[in-house]
């Protein structure tokens, strides 16, 4: 039973942090398509990365808090994996948008 509960905690941490990370991005930033279309100056590009960094910090903080609340190092690990996986994917989309390869 304890292993089943740990698996549930791990799945919860992974999925909730994955979704939360996506929400931080969508709440704080324009889509990669909009960025590709409208971010033309270096100042625009710096602003995109500054906002992205804020989303990364919020995502990792949420993951750490959830791991703490679930009382499990495994849940902490899977929460970080969920958040980081979204950030890698979304970061690559913004990079492509800013370099014109989107």
N, C-alpha and C positions, 0 to 999 in steps of 0.2 A: 504493500500500500504506500509506503514512504517513497519508493521509487516512482510510482505513478504520480504522486503529488509533485515530486521534483521535476518530472517530465512536463507536467502541466505548468509549473512555474517557469521552466525554461522556454516553453512555447509561448507563454504569455509575455515574458520579457522580450523575446525576439520579435513577435508580431506587433505588440503595442509600440515598441520603440521604433520599429520600421515605419509604422503608420504615423507616429508622432513626428518623426524626422521629416517625412513627406509633408506633413501639415506645416511645420516650421518653414519649409521652403516655399510652399504655395502661399502662405500668409505674408511672407516677407519679401518675395521676389517676383519679378515678371517671369514669364515662361522663357525657355531658351529661344524659342522662335522670336519673341518680342525683343529679346536681347540682341539676337542676330540682326534684326531689322533696325533697331534704334540706338544701340550702344556703339557709337562711332568714334568718340574721342577717347584718349587715354584716361581722362577723368571719369568718363562713363564706365570704362572697364575696371578701373580701381574701385568704383562704387559697387559694381557687381560682386567683385571678390570680397569686399568688406562685408556686404550683406551675407554672402555665402559663409564667411567665417563666423558671423554671428549665429547663423543657423547651425553650424557645426558645434559650436559651444553649447547652444541650447539643447541640441540633440544628445550630446555626450553627458551633459548635466542631468537630463531627464533619465537617461540610461542608468547613471550612477544612483540616482534617487530610487528608481524602481528596484534595482538590485538590492539596495539597502532595505527597502520596505518589504521585499520578498524574503529577506534574510538568507540569501544564498549567493555564494560566489559563482555558482554555475549560471544562475539567472542574471547576475551582473555581466558575466562573460557573453551570454547570448543576447542580452540587451545591447551591449556594445557592438556585437557583430551585426545585429539588425540595423542599428543607426549608421554604422560605418559603411555597410553595403549600400544603403540609400545614398549616402554622401559621395561615395565613389562613382556610382552611376550618374547622379545628378551633376556632380562636379565635372565629369567628362562631357556631359551635354552642354554645360555652360562654356567649357573650354572650346569645344567645337563651334559653338555659337560665336564666341569672341574672335576666333581665328578664321571664321568664314567658311568652315567645312561642314556646317550643319546642313 
